[in-house]
Amino acid sequence: MIKKYYLLSPGPTPVPEKVLSAAAEPIIHHRTPEFSNIFMETTEGLKYVYQTEQDVFILTSSGSGAMETAVVNTLCAGDKVITLSGGKFGERWGKICRAYGIEVKEIELEWGQPFTKEQLADELKAQPDTKAVFATLSETSSGTVYDIRGFGEVIAGMDTILAVDGISGLGATPCPMDEWNVDVLVSGSQKSFMIPPGLGYISFSRKAWELVEESTLPKFYFDAKAAKKSIGKKTTPWTPAVTLIIQQKKALDIIRSMGLENLFKHHRILGDATRAAVQAIGLELLSKSPGNILTAVKVPDGVDGVQFVKLMQGKYGAYIAGAQDPHKGEFFRIAHLGYMGGFDIITALSAMEMTLLELGYDFESGQAIKAAEDILKENWE
Ligand SMILES: *Cc1c(COP(=O)(O)O)cnc(C)c1O
């Protein structure tokens, strides 16, 4: 068989053909009116996805660089923060903060378990001098979406700010920054934004910007004040990733023409179909609060989870994601994020069924695909 490669991971995600070909165009200089126009149109498009009136800054870094930007621009050494850690990425907030001498109260959640706004309110009552709460919209390591709206309600009347990692969730599931009182919102280009890896995005509320003015943590490349000064001149402080920004503008045109609500609905349909499919053959979801960005599925008893992912990728070319440490081999993750359509999940589910059969799992072949098709058929527009 021809070895065909199907990118079905929760980042990087597939890129629309029109957006891919934009990378082959000649490079334009970044200090030109032509580039300034594209740059400002891109930031406008990002503001649309963020649903904010504030500036959205474009950083030349992956999403983690935008996370670091959130930390170094709002805090001072010795500040106390709370981080919600329900997986690999929630854990990263704590790692970044500790690297800068921040005192971290890390709330360790079991992977896939929700955390309520009441629980957050209790934590803040116990620790009233908390300067910031760091949370995750969609924890990509477990496929869980957290109650950011609820967290924003808790924090709204307080001095504490709410910083949210929206790296896989933003653009796929609702998180209107201004309406939900999110103070710092970060994201990355290779998840729901339909372009290759390499850009990070960040926006600060007015309340967060007051902390930016006072922040004393060391910073240079990721200085938000430098970005703010430059955006006033329709540019960036350093050489921007010109090509990626042009690609992002084209992808944002697609996103805007579809509309955020329709995009959320699209992800919901793919999420519903994937969940129904795996449950139809007796598999269990990992998350108690699964999002529509990706679906984490427990590897059934008797099946070797590491072998499962190896076969999916190596034999069938279906690049789903496995589980990260310390849960390696326990579950696998099917993405339905960004530029993926109904038939992408059918591909993933078909490869999943064939792999499970090969590894001796007992089920009625075809039932997962049928369950997904039933939902796709009903909702296809
Ligand atoms: C992918 C991801 C990150 C890390 O982003 P990089 O682009 O790899 O730096 C952080 N948080 C979440 C939720 C992610 O999905």
The ligand as an SDF file (V2000), in Angstrom:
LIG
                    3D

 15 15  0  0  0  0  0  0  0  0999 V2000
    0.2180   22.6450   22.6690 C   0  0  0  0  0  0  0  0  0  0  0  0
   -0.1010   23.2230   23.9890 C   0  0  0  0  0  0  0  0  0  0  0  0
    0.8470   23.9500   24.7280 C   0  0  0  0  0  0  0  0  0  0  0  0
    2.2740   24.0730   24.3240 C   0  0  0  0  0  0  0  0  0  0  0  0
    2.4160   24.8240   23.2390 O   0  0  0  0  0  0  0  0  0  0  0  0
    3.7700   24.7910   22.3790 P   0  0  0  0  0  0  0  0  0  0  0  0
    3.2570   25.4480   21.1520 O   0  0  0  0  0  0  0  0  0  0  0  0
    4.1450   23.3570   22.2080 O   0  0  0  0  0  0  0  0  0  0  0  0
    4.7630   25.5680   23.1100 O   0  0  0  0  0  0  0  0  0  0  0  0
    0.4630   24.5190   25.9170 C   0  0  0  0  0  0  0  0  0  0  0  0
   -0.7790   24.3760   26.3820 N   0  0  0  0  0  0  0  0  0  0  0  0
   -1.7140   23.6750   25.7250 C   0  0  0  0  0  0  0  0  0  0  0  0
   -3.0800   23.5460   26.3110 C   0  0  0  0  0  0  0  0  0  0  0  0
   -1.4030   23.0750   24.5030 C   0  0  0  0  0  0  0  0  0  0  0  0
   -2.3350   22.3810   23.8530 O   0  0  0  0  0  0  0  0  0  0  0  0
  1  2  1  0
  2  3  1  0
  2 14  2  0
  3  4  1  0
  3 10  2  0
  4  5  1  0
  5  6  1  0
  6  7  2  0
  6  8  1  0
  6  9  1  0
 10 11  1  0
 11 12  2  0
 12 13  1  0
 12 14  1  0
 14 15  1  0
M  END
$$$$
